[in-house]
Amino acid sequence: MPLFFFDFTFDGRLEKDDLGTEFSCLEDAYLDAVHSALDMSFDKLRGRGDPHRDSVEILDAKRQSLMQVPFSEVLRPKPLRYAALRDQCSEIIDLCQRELARGKRLRAEIDDELRKMEIISGAIRAALERAQRAPI
């Protein structure tokens, strides 16, 4: 299994990891770093400290940097995607319902206009027929 090192920076001071830890992949090392960052941040916050400038750097077995994980990124709440999506869907549904109601109103207006035109057209036909039968 690959060996990973975790160097932490607290208040500008670097604390090097001399032992390292084996993980099956970088993703597992990253998840462990995030959990550690959260735990350390909470401890620092309890002591009235500010962990936002602290970070952890993940290094490979040759101590080459693979990833930097700022505590501020770990502490930032992620947006509620489901809630936002639900709100967006509600807005789309409301818009569709309004447009459907508008379409029904327009259809009723068109139907009324068509009935009026049929009446007028019938009256014009009748007048033309009378005019054609009438002697000149």
N, C-alpha and C positions, 0 to 999 in steps of 0.2 A: 504494500500500500504506500502511496506517496506521502512524503513528509512535508508538513507545512509549518511555518513559523509565524507568530503573531507579535509584531512589535507595536506597542501602544504608545501614544503620545498624550500626556496629561499636562495641561497648563504649560505647554512648550517644552516639557521634559520627555525625552525618549526612554522608554523601558523596553530593552531588547529581550526577546524570547530566545534563550540559549538551548532549550531542550527540544522544542518542536513537538508536533502532534501528528499522528498518522490519521488520514481520512481517505475514504475511497475515491473522492473527487474534489475539485475546487468548490463545487456547489455546497457540499457538506461542510467544508472548511468555512465558507462564507456564512452559512446559516449558524454555525457555532460562533463565529465572530460577531454576528448580529445579536445573538442571545447574550454573549458576554458584554457587548457594548450596552445593551439595555440594562443588564444587572448593574454594571459599573455606573451608568448614568443615574439610575434610581438611587444608588448609595450616595453618589455625589450630591444629588438634589436634596436628599434627606439632611445632609450636612450643610445645606444652603450654598452649595457650590454650583457652578455653571458648566455643564459638560459639553456645551455646544461647540467648543473649539477643540475638543479631544477627538482622537481618531485611532483606528487600528489599521495596520498595514499587513496584508497577507503576503508572505514570501514563500517561494518554493524551497526545495532541499538545498539549492545552491545559493539561497538567500537573494534571489532575484525577485523584485517586486512583481506581484501578480495583480494586486487590487488594493485600493485605499478605501476604507469605509469610515466616513465621517460620522461621529455620533449624532450630529445635527440631522443627518439624513435618516438615521434609525429612529430618532425621536419624533420626526415630523409625521403627523397623522396622515394616513392615506385617505383619499376621497372615498366616500361611500358610493361605489359604482352602482350597486343595485338600487339604492335610493334615488340616485340621479337618473338612472335609466327608467325607473318606475315613474318619476316625475315627468321625464321627457315623454314617456308613453302616454301618460295622462293628458299632457298638453296636446299631443297628436290626436288622441281620441276625441278630445273636446273640439279641436279644430275640424276634424272630420264630421262630427255631429253637427256643428254649426253650418258647415258647407252642405251637408245633406239636407238640413232644414231649409237653407237658402235655395237649394235646387228644387225642393218640393214647392216652395213659394213661387219660384219662377215658372215651374211647370203649371201650377194653378193659374198664374197670370196669362201664360201663353194659351192655355185651354180656354180661358174667358175671352181672350182676343179672337181666337179661332171661331168660337160660337158667335161672337158679334159679327165677324166677317161672313160667316155662313148666312146669318140673318140678312145682312146688307146685300150679299151676293144674290140671295133668293129674291129680295125686293127688287134689285136691278133687273134680274131675269124676267120677273113678272112684269115690270114696267116696259121692258123691251118687247115682250110678247104682246102686250096691249098696244104698244106703239106700232108694231108690225100689222096688227089686225085693224087698226083704226084707218078709216078712209082718209085720204089726203085731200 
